[in-house]
Amino acid sequence: MKKTKRTDSQCDALIAGAGFAGLALAIALRQGLGETFSVSVADPALGRIARADDLRASAIAAAARRLFETIGVWRAVEGEAQPILDMAVTDSRLNDAVRPVFLTFAGEVEPGEAFAHMIENRLLQAVLIEKAREEGVTLCAAAVSDSDVGTERVAVRFADDGAAISARLLVAADGAHSIIREQADIRIFGWDYGQSGIVTTVAHERDHHGRAEEHFLPAGPFAILPLKGNRSSIVWTEDTHEAARIVALSDEEFHAELERRFGLHLGEIEVVGARRAYPLGLFVAREFVAERLALIGDAAHVIHPIAGQGLNLGLRDVAALAEAIADAARLGLDVGGADVLDRYQRWRRFDTMAMGLATDGLNRLFSNRSDVLRVVRDIGLGLVERAPALKGLFIREAAGLTGDVPKLLRGEAL
Ligand SMILES: Cc1cc2nc3c(=O)[nH]c(=O)nc-3n(C[C@H](O)[C@H](O)[C@H](O)COP(=O)(O)OP(=O)(O)OC[C@H]3O[C@@H](n4cnc5c(N)ncnc54)[C@H](O)[C@@H]3O)c2cc1C
């Protein structure tokens, strides 16, 4: 990292990146530690309209929803969030006339609490920005360019004007291509899948009744995720070249390809959103921390969206780091000190690796054309279908309520 010559202002925590992870952490810290704990969030995207270009919708697991509820943002989006009431899993070839359902999940994690909700990213993002402002988080529309670690503080410089700010802790929430991670020389472990996820939104004639569908096709999972109204979000995995071809098709051709996979069980369908392909990969940072630095969210890990858990994993980082910082601050300890960072890293690395490898295994098991593997996995799905206790465990796992769950994800304030 380069040397910084001047320090224009200072704060306790500087968060680079105003995605879901960065903003949720900023809000949680202000609420937990009060006005004397100053938090700044820097992101060049803050100068643009909130995430209008993000077409995605996210499955928010029950634990992540509890975090949003606890930091006071859920109420504002609740009316737009679609609870997932059940889920059906099929395993078939593209041209199979029928797709038998091998596995279904239904039920609540607690009475009246769905195991996940679908919400459009741009809605959640706008509410988080508004809440961060309300809580007195300083928002800077600038990119962090580099940093210089001293004994008590880290000096962070912005790309546009070279101005600097010093903080006791720098949090890298700057996404999968984190330059902060790169400059701290933290290497990553992982690989590209050679697959892309095509994302779009469709309207359909009939009600989805809150049902999510995951069709395991040979090229990868094709997910139909219910949105409010007669609409669904599509995450459609294909080999990267095929995904690029499909995205470039005319509207009529795209519709025809989509309908081959979607089917007609919800009546006529119409594509109502733009389409975009996101390249898919798996990586986990070898370290989640360095001197006065913590990585959270996609800056620390990216996983396959097969189980819709990427953001949920990032929010587990948020909850764990916020709790480690708050506990230290209340004891008068250094919030950017090694003890805080070690605690955070111990809490999060193993869990992240386990989830990364589980999604990787699922993708390998299902995204292939082997008939032998198809028989094996269908027997496996059938066994799970007939084991209510195992299903219950999967639901709690998908809801993010297993393991050493930090306070915010249990719905408790810091
Ligand atoms: C197709 C697809 C579907 C998905 N579906 C789901 C799902 O259903 N459920 C789920 O849990 N997850 C899902 N995910 C994963 C989820 O979208 C991501 O994990 C999540 O958005 C990451 O949030 P983040 O805040 O860590 O990073 P990001 O959202 O990437 O935010 C990073 C921010 O950092 C900013 N930035 C970049 N560089 C700098 C810099 N130098 N200085 C300051 N700021 C900077 C960027 O402008 C950006 O705003 C999906 C992913 C894909 C690809």
The ligand as a Gaussian input file, in Angstrom:
#p B3LYP/6-31G(d) Opt

LIG

0 1
 C      -27.331000     -13.989000     -10.598000
 C      -27.173000     -13.786000      -9.129000
 C      -28.241000     -14.029000      -8.257000
 C      -28.084000     -13.897000      -6.884000
 N      -29.123000     -14.173000      -6.044000
 C      -28.951000     -14.110000      -4.712000
 C      -30.003000     -14.457000      -3.803000
 O      -31.115000     -14.811000      -4.215000
 N      -29.774000     -14.378000      -2.461000
 C      -28.563000     -14.007000      -1.978000
 O      -28.374000     -14.013000      -0.747000
 N      -27.553000     -13.641000      -2.798000
 C      -27.715000     -13.687000      -4.147000
 N      -26.690000     -13.334000      -4.986000
 C      -25.452000     -12.800000      -4.415000
 C      -25.617000     -11.331000      -4.010000
 O      -26.195000     -10.586000      -5.060000
 C      -24.257000     -10.726000      -3.625000
 O      -23.635000     -11.605000      -2.720000
 C      -24.447000      -9.356000      -2.946000
 O      -25.108000      -8.452000      -3.777000
 C      -23.086000      -8.786000      -2.564000
 O      -23.266000      -7.605000      -1.826000
 P      -22.001000      -6.757000      -1.337000
 O      -22.559000      -5.591000      -0.594000
 O      -21.009000      -7.618000      -0.643000
 O      -21.254000      -6.297000      -2.686000
 P      -21.778000      -5.447000      -3.922000
 O      -23.241000      -5.464000      -4.018000
 O      -20.981000      -5.918000      -5.090000
 O      -21.349000      -3.954000      -3.553000
 C      -20.030000      -3.501000      -3.668000
 C      -20.049000      -1.987000      -3.749000
 O      -18.697000      -1.529000      -3.667000
 C      -18.547000      -0.419000      -4.538000
 N      -17.104000      -0.256000      -4.844000
 C      -16.348000      -0.936000      -5.743000
 N      -15.090000      -0.496000      -5.709000
 C      -15.034000       0.483000      -4.762000
 C      -13.982000       1.308000      -4.264000
 N      -12.733000       1.257000      -4.733000
 N      -14.270000       2.202000      -3.274000
 C      -15.548000       2.284000      -2.782000
 N      -16.565000       1.523000      -3.223000
 C      -16.309000       0.627000      -4.200000
 C      -19.415000      -0.748000      -5.745000
 O      -19.797000       0.437000      -6.435000
 C      -20.602000      -1.447000      -5.076000
 O      -21.656000      -0.542000      -4.808000
 C      -26.827000     -13.473000      -6.359000
 C      -25.757000     -13.194000      -7.223000
 C      -25.924000     -13.353000      -8.595000
 C      -24.770000     -13.087000      -9.520000

